Amino acid sequence: MTNKQMHLRKQVAPYEKADMWHSVRQLLNTLLPFVVLWFLAYKSLAVSYALTFPITVLAAGFLVRVFIIFHDCCHYSFFKSRRANKILGTITGVLTLFPYNQWQHSHSVHHATSGNLDKRGVGDIWMMTVDEYIAASFWTRVAYRLYRNPLVMFGLGPTYIFLITNRFNRKGARWNERLNTYITNILIAGIVALLCWTIGWQAFLLVQGPIFLISGAAGIWLFYVQHTFEDSYFEEDENWEYVKAAVEGSSFYKLPKILQWLTGNIGYHHVHHLSPRVPNYKLEAAHNHTEPLQNVPTITLMTSLQSLKFRLWDENTKQFMTFKDIKAMQSYKRASVK
């Protein structure tokens, strides 16, 4: 790490301390509205689903905010106490369908390897390089193209991740991680059973269904777009640098204020990756008062849509490529040979 990079880390360090009052206030203005909106959505079923659906959309936004609290707990940044973070993380993990210990492990690996081409595969989105894609088998290419299809990634993705992969322990998991997953699954099953028994399974699905799908798609989108953008950073292990990966490989997603609030400032992803111990409610201040962090890749709602076409990473040009680019490149090579 260079002196300049060390100085940058020191500049952000003062923002790494959790504020008890701010954390409690965020809990209140997130969990209470979510519960109230869920109840209102259920009650509105007696009037019209045209009224229910908009309420579930808003509730989904608050569930994303719940996930940000869960996310901070996994980094031990929401409270000063590690035990308090674990307890709240497990509770919010039940609401968001994420086992606390399991996701904490995979996400820690993501932070330690983000942008490292030689250490992909844990806690990240499947991304192939151009050379890997060309050398891959036909069925691997088909699977990859399906995986990167927006309808699959943001449509089927939430169901696969939250209802399938999150329910099972990873190979080699320690007993405390396995136990936490079992407890989370039991609590989720218990809450679902209780709600289905009290209000009926149809009402439960009509309310929780859209909340789950919308919040899940939004969560995957945020994770995807903040590491998949023009001029991102990917290097082989020998050239990979943590600070560069954080500042250049994580975008500043400049969102409208209401969306910034609902997403818990996670748009300041470059700050978060530089220092995961900064609570979400201090990310904006760290960005605004650290000049080097203001000169990072910035995307907006409109420009972020361009990331949907980015499919493969070209190690030669250090840029993302589309499948059409690959097809054109291969056609050009064949024509050159002839």
Buried (B, 14 or more C-beta within 10 A) or exposed (E): EEEEBEEBBEBBEEBBEBBEEBBEEBBEEBBEBBEEBBEBBBBBBEEEEEBBBEBBBBBBBBBBBBBBBBBBBBBBBBBEEEEBBBBBBBBBBBBBBBBBBBBBBBBBBBBEBBBBBEBBEBBBBEBBBBEBBEEBEEEEBEEBEEBBBEEEBBBBBBEEBBEEEBBEBEEEBEEEBBBBBEBBBEBBEEEEEEBBEEBEEEBBEBBBEBBBBBBBBBBBBBBBBBBBBEEBBBBEEEEBBBBBBBBBBBBBBBBEEEBBBBBBBBBBBBBBBBBBBBBBBBBBBBBEEBEBBEEBBBBEEEBBEBBBEBBBBBBEEEBBBEBEBBEEBEEEEEEEEE
